[in-house]
């Protein structure tokens, strides 16, 4: 049964506070750079205490990646909701390309520039992304009707999640194609074609 009850005052206030913190952090990060901004400055701009900032975001880096649960949901939906006859790799490839295209739009492209210029954010982003591995493994295990994931499923999930991390170059589509071609066809096929 769907709960159609209106959102309570407390939840609205919590959402408004979270939004104010995110807007303050984003504005300060884009103006001064991630490393130059303190949590105290973010709190002051959002008119909250630093403790309130940490109540909503466990680390300063989390302020840049506040949409991580949505990214997780989109990844799962891309595989689970793929059209009949579409391979898992093709579904992931299309998803990755769509995500990259979204990152190239305003204001996300400014956030990407900020992230790529901040080693701590690059490291945090990679760790956050790889946290999706368990969900991908569980989904594939279920799809193949297995009680436990096979080693092949574990390797596939790990390698498939590495592909977009390695595609941050001039031609991400080519890199993503190469990554899935290698993943799907194997090194032996590549090696054989090069001799």
Secondary structure as GFF3:
##gff-version 3
##sequence-region A 1 195
A	DSSP	alpha_helix	9	32	.	.	.	ID=ss1
A	DSSP	alpha_helix	39	46	.	.	.	ID=ss2
A	DSSP	alpha_helix	50	56	.	.	.	ID=ss3
A	DSSP	three_ten_helix	60	63	.	.	.	ID=ss4
A	DSSP	alpha_helix	68	80	.	.	.	ID=ss5
A	DSSP	alpha_helix	88	103	.	.	.	ID=ss6
A	DSSP	alpha_helix	108	116	.	.	.	ID=ss7
A	DSSP	alpha_helix	119	130	.	.	.	ID=ss8
A	DSSP	alpha_helix	133	143	.	.	.	ID=ss9
A	DSSP	alpha_helix	151	166	.	.	.	ID=ss10
A	DSSP	alpha_helix	172	194	.	.	.	ID=ss11
###
